[in-house]
Amino acid sequence: MSFKGKVVLVTGASSGIGADVAHHFATKLGAKVAIVGRNENRLNNAAEEIKKCGGSTPLVITADVTKDAARIIDETIDEFGRLDVLINNAGYGDTTPILDADIEIFDRLMDTNVRSVINLTKLATPYLEKTNGNVINVSSMAGIIPYKEHFYSISKAALNQFTKVMANELGPRGIRINAINPGFIKTGAFDAAGWTEEQKQKLFDKIGKKNPLGRIGEVTDTTKLMAFLASDEAAFITGCLYVVDGGGMAANNFNQD
Ligand SMILES: NC(=O)c1ccc[n+]([C@@H]2O[C@H](COP(=O)([O-])OP(=O)(O)OC[C@H]3O[C@@H](n4cnc5c(N)ncnc54)[C@H](OP(=O)(O)O)[C@@H]3O)[C@@H](O)[C@H]2O)c1
């Protein structure tokens, strides 16, 4: 599998799932990558890691997907002149029960996890059409199962449905769009949500033991799936949701208590 000469744009690439998939495309598959996040330091570190491992210099775009969608696409096209793969990965969770939550929490989550994805996909479409490109949305198992991350679950269900609806509009333009639905994956998301090391370890152990495959997910698990979906090997696949969860869904292993 090679992406030599191709351009991959990854949002939320300053850590976790996004950082790993950008690193893989750049260092193992020969792609040019544009990486997006709000934290400039972390983005620059991710770019340095890519260069250190032999990837070509990434385009670093310090930006907020809820505000800067047009600039993200424009800077990518200005730098590389084309776009082959858009990975809509930026997102976050919130565990406030709906009855306790201000509606603004819902607005902010939907803005990042859904609205920005729709906006970026629309803006990227003219360029993806020229390359027969594709879109991958990083959703969650919470988009299929009603997680007790209440608004989060709603946002990822909307993202899944967007993926399927949009496949109908993009297909005739030669563009594929799919979503991955990860179970628990070890990333900075838990730090960002304020979890202590002890809380994280307890959760990872518990979920890992209950997963049929006996462990929690690693970012390499999501990366390998995305590399396949972005490639010509998946040329007849669009509008699909791919669960990557070590069997967690099959074992009803999703809510944390
Ligand atoms: N880890 C899991 O168990 C898991 C499971 C299912 C789905 N997911 C999904 O996977 C995706 C990546 O999460 P992760 O686990 O890798 O968490 P993470 O390590 O916290 O990464 C989240 C990324 O999103 C970026 N981001 C968030 N809001 C943004 C915004 N408004 N504009 C630009 N970038 C933004 C963050 O960058 P900055 O802070 O630099 O902006 C960061 O790079 C998310 O969509 C998440 O819902 C994760």
The ligand as a Tripos MOL2 file, in Angstrom:
@<TRIPOS>MOLECULE
LIG
   48    52     1     0     0
SMALL
NO_CHARGES

@<TRIPOS>ATOM
      1 N1         -9.9020    7.2660   22.8920 N.am      1 LIG1
      2 C1        -11.0190    6.6190   22.7760 C.2       1 LIG1
      3 O1        -11.3120    5.6910   23.5550 O.2       1 LIG1
      4 C2        -11.9810    6.9690   21.6700 C.ar      1 LIG1
      5 C3        -13.0220    6.0740   21.4140 C.ar      1 LIG1
      6 C4        -13.9260    6.3440   20.3970 C.ar      1 LIG1
      7 C5        -13.7890    7.5060   19.6450 C.ar      1 LIG1
      8 N2        -12.7850    8.3790   19.9140 N.ar      1 LIG1
      9 C6        -12.7100    9.6000   19.0830 C.3       1 LIG1
     10 O2        -11.4340    9.7000   18.5220 O.3       1 LIG1
     11 C7        -11.1480   11.0550   18.2160 C.3       1 LIG1
     12 C8         -9.7510   11.3930   18.7180 C.3       1 LIG1
     13 O3         -9.7320   11.2850   20.1200 O.3       1 LIG1
     14 P1         -8.4840   10.7480   20.9610 P.3       1 LIG1
     15 O4         -8.9660    9.6330   21.7910 O.co2     1 LIG1
     16 O5         -7.3200   10.5570   20.1000 O.co2     1 LIG1
     17 O6         -8.3090   11.9730   21.9660 O.3       1 LIG1
     18 P2         -7.1820   13.0670   22.1540 P.3       1 LIG1
     19 O7         -5.8650   12.4150   22.3150 O.co2     1 LIG1
     20 O8         -7.6970   13.9760   23.2370 O.co2     1 LIG1
     21 O9         -7.2050   13.8290   20.7610 O.3       1 LIG1
     22 C9         -8.2180   14.7140   20.3990 C.3       1 LIG1
     23 C10        -7.6830   15.5850   19.3010 C.3       1 LIG1
     24 O10        -8.7290   16.4550   18.8330 O.3       1 LIG1
     25 C11        -8.2130   17.7740   18.7770 C.3       1 LIG1
     26 N3         -9.3100   18.7230   18.9240 N.ar      1 LIG1
     27 C12       -10.3300   18.7140   19.8160 C.ar      1 LIG1
     28 N4        -11.1250   19.7590   19.6160 N.ar      1 LIG1
     29 C13       -10.6150   20.4590   18.5510 C.ar      1 LIG1
     30 C14       -10.9880   21.6330   17.8600 C.ar      1 LIG1
     31 N5        -12.0670   22.3410   18.2220 N.pl3     1 LIG1
     32 N6        -10.2330   22.0460   16.8170 N.ar      1 LIG1
     33 C15        -9.1220   21.3540   16.4400 C.ar      1 LIG1
     34 N7         -8.7150   20.2300   17.0670 N.ar      1 LIG1
     35 C16        -9.4540   19.8060   18.1130 C.ar      1 LIG1
     36 C17        -7.1840   17.8390   19.9060 C.3       1 LIG1
     37 O11        -6.1990   18.8130   19.6180 O.3       1 LIG1
     38 P3         -5.9960   20.2030   20.3890 P.3       1 LIG1
     39 O12        -6.2720   19.9850   21.8270 O.co2     1 LIG1
     40 O13        -4.5650   20.5390   20.0420 O.co2     1 LIG1
     41 O14        -6.9530   21.1280   19.7130 O.co2     1 LIG1
     42 C18        -6.5400   16.4550   19.7830 C.3       1 LIG1
     43 O15        -5.5260   16.4690   18.7950 O.3       1 LIG1
     44 C19       -12.2670   11.8780   18.8360 C.3       1 LIG1
     45 O16       -13.1790   12.2670   17.8410 O.3       1 LIG1
     46 C20       -12.9020   10.9050   19.8240 C.3       1 LIG1
     47 O17       -14.2600   11.1920   20.0530 O.3       1 LIG1
     48 C21       -11.8740    8.1370   20.9100 C.ar      1 LIG1
@<TRIPOS>BOND
     1     1     2 1
     2     2     3 2
     3     2     4 1
     4     4     5 ar
     5     4    48 ar
     6     5     6 ar
     7     6     7 ar
     8     7     8 ar
     9     8     9 1
    10     8    48 ar
    11     9    10 1
    12     9    46 1
    13    10    11 1
    14    11    12 1
    15    11    44 1
    16    12    13 1
    17    13    14 1
    18    14    15 2
    19    14    16 1
    20    14    17 1
    21    17    18 1
    22    18    19 2
    23    18    20 1
    24    18    21 1
    25    21    22 1
    26    22    23 1
    27    23    24 1
    28    23    42 1
    29    24    25 1
    30    25    26 1
    31    25    36 1
    32    26    27 ar
    33    26    35 ar
    34    27    28 ar
    35    28    29 ar
    36    29    30 ar
    37    29    35 ar
    38    30    31 1
    39    30    32 ar
    40    32    33 ar
    41    33    34 ar
    42    34    35 ar
    43    36    37 1
    44    36    42 1
    45    37    38 1
    46    38    39 2
    47    38    40 1
    48    38    41 1
    49    42    43 1
    50    44    45 1
    51    44    46 1
    52    46    47 1
@<TRIPOS>SUBSTRUCTURE
     1 LIG1         1 GROUP 0 **** ****
